[in-house]
Amino acid sequence: MVDIKPKRGEIWIINLDPTIGKEIKKTRPCLIMQSDLMNERLRTTMVAPITSTIKENWPFAVTLEKGDGGLKHKSMALFNQIKTTDITRFTKKLGKVSNEKMKQAESALLLSFQIKWN
């Protein structure tokens, strides 16, 4: 087995199946949100699934342009669908998003969990 060590801010293709109900499905890109400290020690990581279905003014998402983190299409990282996944579900690393996109991701994550940060 290949030693997979995802890093915060990277985008990986991850197999999210099987799912139940309204959980996001399929093998798709996901943005790694978990800290590198945890990623070094655990075989699971927290991710925000990415979709190419764009919802305008969706507060729980961050728009990613074509090329951001190696994406082939304009997409959205969905923070209302945060998941913890085992690294055996990871198939391919696409790239890494900018620090500015990660700041937007952090804001969307805080909003999703209704965390106020001063």
C-alpha angles and dihedrals in degrees: 000000000000115000103244116195110175118198128214110268096025123123117224133179105243132183104230096180136144098055137164129223115325096354111128111264143204136041104301145146116284132188115231109232102167120102120265089237090062093039090058092053106035136060090217130066137186116244142178110225116229127221133186089216103103121211112190116228093006103159095200095059141066120218114231119196125224106281096026106131090350096301117159095208140032103271147165130238106220117218093180087067101050110160139184110225135184113241090238085076091062115103109168141002113230102182144276132288124231124267088249091057090049090053089053089047091052091051092050090048092052090049092050091055093037091238116159113212121190 
